[in-house]
Amino acid sequence: MQHLSTMDMTPELVQEMAEQEEVADYVGDEIVEKRLSICKKCPRLIGGMTCADCGCFVQFRVRHKTAACINGKW
């Protein structure tokens, strides 16, 4: 079995993985897209997928009702 290193991760792969995650507190497609668009414009986003301030993969974080941007952007 081949393991992915962080160098092999792409925003598209992270997005695909996030979409497969079961989320009990899913916020809904419209809000996910709105939050992602905010994150994609943020200068603190690394590689299109990782928040430099909290270290999360934003494609996962934006999906939860209980989550919030550490910088208060959403």
Chimera marker file (.cmm) of the C-alpha trace (Angstrom):
<marker_set name="trace">
<marker id="1" x="0.000" y="0.000" z="0.000" r="1" g="1" b="0" radius="0.5"/>
<marker id="2" x="1.368" y="3.405" z="-0.943" r="1" g="1" b="0" radius="0.5"/>
<marker id="3" x="1.072" y="6.234" z="1.573" r="1" g="1" b="0" radius="0.5"/>
<marker id="4" x="0.509" y="9.834" z="0.560" r="1" g="1" b="0" radius="0.5"/>
<marker id="5" x="2.951" y="12.382" z="1.813" r="1" g="1" b="0" radius="0.5"/>
<marker id="6" x="1.854" y="15.949" z="2.363" r="1" g="1" b="0" radius="0.5"/>
<marker id="7" x="3.723" y="16.768" z="-0.862" r="1" g="1" b="0" radius="0.5"/>
<marker id="8" x="1.296" y="14.525" z="-2.768" r="1" g="1" b="0" radius="0.5"/>
<marker id="9" x="-1.760" y="16.341" z="-1.428" r="1" g="1" b="0" radius="0.5"/>
<marker id="10" x="-3.529" y="18.713" z="-3.778" r="1" g="1" b="0" radius="0.5"/>
<marker id="11" x="-6.519" y="20.972" z="-3.121" r="1" g="1" b="0" radius="0.5"/>
<marker id="12" x="-8.544" y="18.749" z="-5.460" r="1" g="1" b="0" radius="0.5"/>
<marker id="13" x="-7.633" y="15.591" z="-3.542" r="1" g="1" b="0" radius="0.5"/>
<marker id="14" x="-8.392" y="17.226" z="-0.199" r="1" g="1" b="0" radius="0.5"/>
<marker id="15" x="-11.740" y="18.433" z="-1.598" r="1" g="1" b="0" radius="0.5"/>
<marker id="16" x="-12.587" y="14.913" z="-2.781" r="1" g="1" b="0" radius="0.5"/>
<marker id="17" x="-11.685" y="13.469" z="0.622" r="1" g="1" b="0" radius="0.5"/>
<marker id="18" x="-13.752" y="16.134" z="2.422" r="1" g="1" b="0" radius="0.5"/>
<marker id="19" x="-16.787" y="15.377" z="0.267" r="1" g="1" b="0" radius="0.5"/>
<marker id="20" x="-16.586" y="11.719" z="1.330" r="1" g="1" b="0" radius="0.5"/>
<marker id="21" x="-16.438" y="12.547" z="5.051" r="1" g="1" b="0" radius="0.5"/>
<marker id="22" x="-19.688" y="12.034" z="6.929" r="1" g="1" b="0" radius="0.5"/>
<marker id="23" x="-20.518" y="15.246" z="8.757" r="1" g="1" b="0" radius="0.5"/>
<marker id="24" x="-23.183" y="15.180" z="11.454" r="1" g="1" b="0" radius="0.5"/>
<marker id="25" x="-23.381" y="18.974" z="11.578" r="1" g="1" b="0" radius="0.5"/>
<marker id="26" x="-23.101" y="19.659" z="7.823" r="1" g="1" b="0" radius="0.5"/>
<marker id="27" x="-23.702" y="23.329" z="7.092" r="1" g="1" b="0" radius="0.5"/>
<marker id="28" x="-25.039" y="22.870" z="3.532" r="1" g="1" b="0" radius="0.5"/>
<marker id="29" x="-23.619" y="23.284" z="0.031" r="1" g="1" b="0" radius="0.5"/>
<marker id="30" x="-24.334" y="27.009" z="-0.303" r="1" g="1" b="0" radius="0.5"/>
<marker id="31" x="-22.511" y="27.964" z="2.888" r="1" g="1" b="0" radius="0.5"/>
<marker id="32" x="-19.634" y="25.571" z="2.121" r="1" g="1" b="0" radius="0.5"/>
<marker id="33" x="-19.087" y="27.308" z="-1.225" r="1" g="1" b="0" radius="0.5"/>
<marker id="34" x="-19.339" y="30.762" z="0.356" r="1" g="1" b="0" radius="0.5"/>
<marker id="35" x="-16.811" y="29.886" z="3.061" r="1" g="1" b="0" radius="0.5"/>
<marker id="36" x="-14.435" y="28.265" z="0.563" r="1" g="1" b="0" radius="0.5"/>
<marker id="37" x="-14.521" y="31.347" z="-1.654" r="1" g="1" b="0" radius="0.5"/>
<marker id="38" x="-13.524" y="33.465" z="1.351" r="1" g="1" b="0" radius="0.5"/>
<marker id="39" x="-10.691" y="31.079" z="2.232" r="1" g="1" b="0" radius="0.5"/>
<marker id="40" x="-9.416" y="30.962" z="-1.351" r="1" g="1" b="0" radius="0.5"/>
<marker id="41" x="-8.979" y="34.760" z="-1.301" r="1" g="1" b="0" radius="0.5"/>
<marker id="42" x="-7.172" y="34.757" z="2.048" r="1" g="1" b="0" radius="0.5"/>
<marker id="43" x="-3.424" y="35.454" z="1.967" r="1" g="1" b="0" radius="0.5"/>
<marker id="44" x="-3.019" y="33.038" z="4.901" r="1" g="1" b="0" radius="0.5"/>
<marker id="45" x="-4.107" y="30.045" z="2.763" r="1" g="1" b="0" radius="0.5"/>
<marker id="46" x="-1.162" y="27.790" z="1.925" r="1" g="1" b="0" radius="0.5"/>
<marker id="47" x="-1.228" y="25.735" z="-1.259" r="1" g="1" b="0" radius="0.5"/>
<marker id="48" x="-4.944" y="26.286" z="-1.746" r="1" g="1" b="0" radius="0.5"/>
<marker id="49" x="-5.816" y="23.993" z="1.118" r="1" g="1" b="0" radius="0.5"/>
<marker id="50" x="-4.151" y="24.700" z="4.497" r="1" g="1" b="0" radius="0.5"/>
<marker id="51" x="-4.820" y="27.601" z="6.855" r="1" g="1" b="0" radius="0.5"/>
<marker id="52" x="-1.498" y="29.064" z="8.021" r="1" g="1" b="0" radius="0.5"/>
<marker id="53" x="-3.062" y="30.194" z="11.298" r="1" g="1" b="0" radius="0.5"/>
<marker id="54" x="-4.889" y="27.095" z="12.551" r="1" g="1" b="0" radius="0.5"/>
<marker id="55" x="-3.337" y="24.400" z="10.345" r="1" g="1" b="0" radius="0.5"/>
<marker id="56" x="-6.618" y="22.934" z="9.145" r="1" g="1" b="0" radius="0.5"/>
<marker id="57" x="-7.481" y="21.722" z="5.680" r="1" g="1" b="0" radius="0.5"/>
<marker id="58" x="-10.099" y="24.364" z="4.920" r="1" g="1" b="0" radius="0.5"/>
<marker id="59" x="-12.068" y="21.974" z="2.685" r="1" g="1" b="0" radius="0.5"/>
<marker id="60" x="-12.915" y="19.993" z="5.841" r="1" g="1" b="0" radius="0.5"/>
<marker id="61" x="-13.406" y="22.871" z="8.290" r="1" g="1" b="0" radius="0.5"/>
<marker id="62" x="-15.887" y="24.822" z="6.146" r="1" g="1" b="0" radius="0.5"/>
<marker id="63" x="-18.347" y="21.902" z="6.194" r="1" g="1" b="0" radius="0.5"/>
<marker id="64" x="-19.147" y="22.040" z="9.921" r="1" g="1" b="0" radius="0.5"/>
<marker id="65" x="-21.817" y="24.254" z="11.523" r="1" g="1" b="0" radius="0.5"/>
<marker id="66" x="-19.761" y="24.394" z="14.700" r="1" g="1" b="0" radius="0.5"/>
<marker id="67" x="-16.572" y="25.534" z="12.909" r="1" g="1" b="0" radius="0.5"/>
<marker id="68" x="-15.440" y="29.112" z="12.454" r="1" g="1" b="0" radius="0.5"/>
<marker id="69" x="-12.559" y="30.889" z="10.787" r="1" g="1" b="0" radius="0.5"/>
<marker id="70" x="-9.850" y="31.572" z="13.364" r="1" g="1" b="0" radius="0.5"/>
<marker id="71" x="-9.557" y="35.093" z="11.886" r="1" g="1" b="0" radius="0.5"/>
<marker id="72" x="-13.305" y="35.770" z="12.043" r="1" g="1" b="0" radius="0.5"/>
<marker id="73" x="-13.773" y="35.891" z="8.264" r="1" g="1" b="0" radius="0.5"/>
<marker id="74" x="-16.747" y="33.486" z="8.402" r="1" g="1" b="0" radius="0.5"/>
<link id1="1" id2="2" r="1" g="1" b="0" radius="0.2"/>
<link id1="2" id2="3" r="1" g="1" b="0" radius="0.2"/>
<link id1="3" id2="4" r="1" g="1" b="0" radius="0.2"/>
<link id1="4" id2="5" r="1" g="1" b="0" radius="0.2"/>
<link id1="5" id2="6" r="1" g="1" b="0" radius="0.2"/>
<link id1="6" id2="7" r="1" g="1" b="0" radius="0.2"/>
<link id1="7" id2="8" r="1" g="1" b="0" radius="0.2"/>
<link id1="8" id2="9" r="1" g="1" b="0" radius="0.2"/>
<link id1="9" id2="10" r="1" g="1" b="0" radius="0.2"/>
<link id1="10" id2="11" r="1" g="1" b="0" radius="0.2"/>
<link id1="11" id2="12" r="1" g="1" b="0" radius="0.2"/>
<link id1="12" id2="13" r="1" g="1" b="0" radius="0.2"/>
<link id1="13" id2="14" r="1" g="1" b="0" radius="0.2"/>
<link id1="14" id2="15" r="1" g="1" b="0" radius="0.2"/>
<link id1="15" id2="16" r="1" g="1" b="0" radius="0.2"/>
<link id1="16" id2="17" r="1" g="1" b="0" radius="0.2"/>
<link id1="17" id2="18" r="1" g="1" b="0" radius="0.2"/>
<link id1="18" id2="19" r="1" g="1" b="0" radius="0.2"/>
<link id1="19" id2="20" r="1" g="1" b="0" radius="0.2"/>
<link id1="20" id2="21" r="1" g="1" b="0" radius="0.2"/>
<link id1="21" id2="22" r="1" g="1" b="0" radius="0.2"/>
<link id1="22" id2="23" r="1" g="1" b="0" radius="0.2"/>
<link id1="23" id2="24" r="1" g="1" b="0" radius="0.2"/>
<link id1="24" id2="25" r="1" g="1" b="0" radius="0.2"/>
<link id1="25" id2="26" r="1" g="1" b="0" radius="0.2"/>
<link id1="26" id2="27" r="1" g="1" b="0" radius="0.2"/>
<link id1="27" id2="28" r="1" g="1" b="0" radius="0.2"/>
<link id1="28" id2="29" r="1" g="1" b="0" radius="0.2"/>
<link id1="29" id2="30" r="1" g="1" b="0" radius="0.2"/>
<link id1="30" id2="31" r="1" g="1" b="0" radius="0.2"/>
<link id1="31" id2="32" r="1" g="1" b="0" radius="0.2"/>
<link id1="32" id2="33" r="1" g="1" b="0" radius="0.2"/>
<link id1="33" id2="34" r="1" g="1" b="0" radius="0.2"/>
<link id1="34" id2="35" r="1" g="1" b="0" radius="0.2"/>
<link id1="35" id2="36" r="1" g="1" b="0" radius="0.2"/>
<link id1="36" id2="37" r="1" g="1" b="0" radius="0.2"/>
<link id1="37" id2="38" r="1" g="1" b="0" radius="0.2"/>
<link id1="38" id2="39" r="1" g="1" b="0" radius="0.2"/>
<link id1="39" id2="40" r="1" g="1" b="0" radius="0.2"/>
<link id1="40" id2="41" r="1" g="1" b="0" radius="0.2"/>
<link id1="41" id2="42" r="1" g="1" b="0" radius="0.2"/>
<link id1="42" id2="43" r="1" g="1" b="0" radius="0.2"/>
<link id1="43" id2="44" r="1" g="1" b="0" radius="0.2"/>
<link id1="44" id2="45" r="1" g="1" b="0" radius="0.2"/>
<link id1="45" id2="46" r="1" g="1" b="0" radius="0.2"/>
<link id1="46" id2="47" r="1" g="1" b="0" radius="0.2"/>
<link id1="47" id2="48" r="1" g="1" b="0" radius="0.2"/>
<link id1="48" id2="49" r="1" g="1" b="0" radius="0.2"/>
<link id1="49" id2="50" r="1" g="1" b="0" radius="0.2"/>
<link id1="50" id2="51" r="1" g="1" b="0" radius="0.2"/>
<link id1="51" id2="52" r="1" g="1" b="0" radius="0.2"/>
<link id1="52" id2="53" r="1" g="1" b="0" radius="0.2"/>
<link id1="53" id2="54" r="1" g="1" b="0" radius="0.2"/>
<link id1="54" id2="55" r="1" g="1" b="0" radius="0.2"/>
<link id1="55" id2="56" r="1" g="1" b="0" radius="0.2"/>
<link id1="56" id2="57" r="1" g="1" b="0" radius="0.2"/>
<link id1="57" id2="58" r="1" g="1" b="0" radius="0.2"/>
<link id1="58" id2="59" r="1" g="1" b="0" radius="0.2"/>
<link id1="59" id2="60" r="1" g="1" b="0" radius="0.2"/>
<link id1="60" id2="61" r="1" g="1" b="0" radius="0.2"/>
<link id1="61" id2="62" r="1" g="1" b="0" radius="0.2"/>
<link id1="62" id2="63" r="1" g="1" b="0" radius="0.2"/>
<link id1="63" id2="64" r="1" g="1" b="0" radius="0.2"/>
<link id1="64" id2="65" r="1" g="1" b="0" radius="0.2"/>
<link id1="65" id2="66" r="1" g="1" b="0" radius="0.2"/>
<link id1="66" id2="67" r="1" g="1" b="0" radius="0.2"/>
<link id1="67" id2="68" r="1" g="1" b="0" radius="0.2"/>
<link id1="68" id2="69" r="1" g="1" b="0" radius="0.2"/>
<link id1="69" id2="70" r="1" g="1" b="0" radius="0.2"/>
<link id1="70" id2="71" r="1" g="1" b="0" radius="0.2"/>
<link id1="71" id2="72" r="1" g="1" b="0" radius="0.2"/>
<link id1="72" id2="73" r="1" g="1" b="0" radius="0.2"/>
<link id1="73" id2="74" r="1" g="1" b="0" radius="0.2"/>
</marker_set>
